[in-house]
């Protein structure tokens, strides 16, 4: 697999850019996608993940992504920075930065930034969200400094960006809804709104995670891309810590040969004791 496709897939997994080619509106659920009360993260939380291409028994590390949370008056400020390791930069250099500012009371975004630099591809996209009036304003610059294109868009529902949705989903109480339940949400990206859902599959009481030991984890399956990155019928799986933090510990998806895996490498500033680790 070419490095470009590998890291594009890894970015899709880590940032949950699971946008299907054709989508239908998710059915009505008991879980509200528009109001989320935070009980799992806090100011200063930092999570770092390592990106691997896994062809058993070989693990090839490609890069890493770090997520940070800042508290700014009435908002949370999320930041995610992804990069290839220096030894890979000569072949395919990645320097991606995602930022999102969300209302503390709803966890819905008011403003977001995508600053993407992957090989020869560049994109700077800034989005302002008017959640009350169901509209967004997008400023897009294909080449830094070449001038922004401004467009306005209507949305059907309240919407998340691909970073804010991570923290929204972590706060959903799937223990109440039970195994097999799904949570609807809408993502606005690339000037379009996508209604999607996350399915709770069950629990793994003693899941081995590469280089990190064994964990008690909850298992989920989100909607994914079918086409450009994922083949038709591909399933992405996300394992989240079975404790009050609900942090992703392992994300994986099969590719033509082997799998791409995103593994928790380090964490600090958690709101709750990290009790999901078995050993």
N, C-alpha and C positions, 0 to 999 in steps of 0.2 A: 504494500500500500504506500502511495506517495505521502511524503510528510505533509503536504498541503491538505490532502483529504483527511489524513489522520488527525491533525490539530483542528480542522474545521469540525470534524465529528466530535472531538473532545470538547470543543467550545459549546457545541450544541447540547452535549450531555450536562456539562457543568452549569451552564447558564439556563438550562431547561428551555432551549429554543426548540421545543417539540411542536412544530407547526405542520399539520397535515396538509397535503395538497388540496383536498376537498374536505370541508368540515360541515357538520350540521349542528344546530343549536343543542346544547346539552339539555336533558330533561330537567324539570323542576326537582330540586333536592331540598332537604331540610337544612342543609348548610348554606349560610348566606355568603355570597362572594363579595358583598359590598361593605360589610362592617366586620372588622376583625379586632378583637381585644388581645393585646400582647401579654402573654404570660410565660414566654419561653426564652427570650433573649434580652440583652441589656446593652447599655452604652459600654464600649470597650471590648465587645466580643470580637474575636479574630479566629478564623478558620482557614487552614491552608491545606490544599489538596494537590496530590501528585498525579500526573496524567501518564498512563502506561498503555502500550500496545502489548497485549498478552497472547503469545503463542506458546502454550504449555510445552515445556516448563520454563520457557524464556519470557522474561519481563523486560521490555525496553522502555525506559523513561523518556518522555518527550518534553515535558515542561511542568509548570505548576500554576495554580490559581489561588489567590488569597482574598478572602471576604472579610470586610470590617464594618462595624456598626458604630456610628457616632450619634450623640444626642445633641440637637440644636433647637433649643426653646420648644416650640410646639411640634417639631418634626424629628423624625429619625432620618439620618443620612446614611445610606448604604453605599459601599464601594467594593468593587471586585476588579482585581488586576490579574490578567493572565499573560504568561510569557513562555516562550520556549527557552530551554537551557542554552547557554552560550555556545556549547559544542555543536548545536544544531542551527545556530543563527546563519552560518554561511550558506546553508542549503535552503532553509525556509524560516525566516525570522517573524515571530509573532510578538506584538506588544499591544494588548487590548485593555481598555479601561471602560468599565461600566459604572455609572453612578445614578442613584435614585434618591429623591427626597420625598418622604411620605408623611401623611397626617398621622399623628400618634393615636388618634381616636378611631381611625378606620383602617390604617395601614395602606390606604390607597395613595398612589403617587400623585404629586403635584407637578413634578419636573424630573426629567431624566436625561442622561447623556450616554451615548454610545460612541466611543472613540476607538475605531478598529484599524489596526495596521497589521496585515497578514501578507507577507511577501510583497508583491506589487500592488495589492489591493488596499485602498484606504477609504475610510468613511467616517465623517463626524456628523452625528445626528443628535439634535437637541429637541426634546418634546415637552410641551406644556400641556397639562391635563386640566380641563374644567369638568370635574366629575359631576357636579350638580346639573350642568346643562348638557352633559353627554357630548363633549366635543374636545378635540385636541388641535394644537398648532405645532407643526413640525418645521424645523430649520435643518436642511440637509446640505452638506458640503462634501462632494465626492473626492476632492483633492484639497487638502488643508490650504487655506488662504486664497482659494480660487473663487470664492463667492458663494453665499448660501442661497438655496432655493427655499422659499417659504410657502407652505401649503396648509390648509385647514381641512379638518375632517370631522364628520359626525360619527358617534358610536351608538350602539344599541344599548349596551349595558355599561356599568362602571367597569373600568379596565385597569389592568396591571401592566407594568413593563416586565421584561424577562428577568430582572433582578428582584424587583419588589415581590413578585409572585412566590419566590422561595420562602420569604419570611411570613407571608400570608399562609401558605400551605403548612408550615411548621406549627402554626397555632390552631389548626383544625383538630378537634378531639375525635379521632376515629375510634377511640375506645367506646364511645357512646353509640356511634352509628354501626359499628361492627364490621366483621370481615365480609368483603364483597361490596361494601358501600363505596360510592364515588362522590367526589367533591367537584362541583363545577367552578370554573373561573374563566375570565376572558383576558387575553393578552393583546396589547396593541403594539405592533412592530411592523416596520417597513410600510407604514401608512395604511395598514389594514388591521381589522379587529378579528380575532380568532377565538371562538368559544370552545373551550377544551374541558377535560376532566382528569382527575387523578383517582385511581382505584386502589383501595386497601386490600392486599392479597392475604396477609396473615403475619405470623411471627416466626423468627428463627431464634431459638433459645441459646444456641452456641455456634454462631457463624464465625468462621475463620476469615480474617481480613489480612491481606498480604502485608507483612512487615509491622503489623499493629496488634496481633494477638487475636483473641476470641471475644465476641460481643453478643449481647442480647439485642436483637434488632427487629424492627417492623419493616415489612416488605411492601413496596408499592409499585404500580405500573402506570406511568403517565402516557397520554397520547404522544405519538412521535411522528416525525416526518416520514412520508413515503414518497420516494422519488429521488431527489438530488443527493441526499446523504444516506438515508435508510432505504433498504429494499422493502418491497411490499411484504407486509406481515411481520416485520421485525418488531420485537418487543424490547423495550428498555426497562430495566429494573433498578429501583432505588431502595437501598437499605438505610433506615433511619434509626438512630439510637432509641432503644426502648426505655426511656427515662423522661424526665421533665424538660430536658433541653431539646430533644427531637432534632438533633443535627444529622445531616446526611453523613454516613460513614463510608459507604461504598455505592458507586454508580457504575453500571456496566451495560454494554450492548454488543451483540455479535456483529461482526463484519464478515467480508467474504472469506477470510481466513483468520481464525482467532477471535479475540474480543478487544474492545477498548474499555479500559477500566480507570475510574477516577477514585483514588483512595485517600481517605483522611490522613494527613501527614502530621498535623499539629493543631493545637487549639489552646486558647487562653481567654480569660475574661468571661467564662460561662456564667450564666445567671444561677444555675443550680449545680449541685454536685454531679459529676459525670459517673453515674452508677451503672451504666450499660456495659462497661468492660468486665469481662468474666475473669481474665487473668492478666 
